[in-house]
Amino acid sequence: MRLEGKKVIQIVSKDFEDLELWYPVLRLREEGAEVHIAGEKANETYIGKYGVPIVSEYSFEEINPEEYDAILVPGGWSPDLLRRFDSVLNMVRTLNDQNKPIGQICHAGWVLISAKILKGKTVTSTPGIKDDMMNAGATWVDKPVVVDGNLVSSRRPPDLPDYMREFIKVLES
């Protein structure tokens, strides 16, 4: 149980990429981390792009990021919705200011762009938002996973094993 005692926020909105949300949640729980699912509303069912549901335990407003060790942002189309919530952007900024791990995969970079935390960082993402990431001041590279300090980024579902291996290492330290 490498991550026993660690608390992680998994944010969610509709049309998340099913594997990019569920795989990290399950891997972290497997390692002993407590993972809380937060959405716009508590006890709301959100459906992924391929039909896999998840129920939020908390609303964004109920989460105090100071009480958490890390945050995960899923890919899919949900990041375009997630970045519209000030509470989500504040969670990301707070954890970034405290140098705590932030995981982002695929289109999740949109949330980090809106939180304005990418300037000077080296990241990866789905190639579809490469220009967005670079326009936010990041250096974009085409690799399965990139770790730059507290930020762990990845491209797409086939990269999930590499992504979680590195995210767990950063969360452990």
Beta strands, then each sheet from edge to edge (+ up, - down):
strand 1: 7-11
strand 2: 34-39
strand 3: 45-47
strand 4: 53-55
strand 5: 58-59
strand 6: 70-73
strand 7: 102-105
strand 8: 122-123
strand 9: 139-140
strand 10: 145-148
strand 11: 151-154
sheet 1: 5+ 2+ 1+ 6+ 7+ 11+ 10-
sheet 2: 3+ 4-
sheet 3: 8+ 9+
end
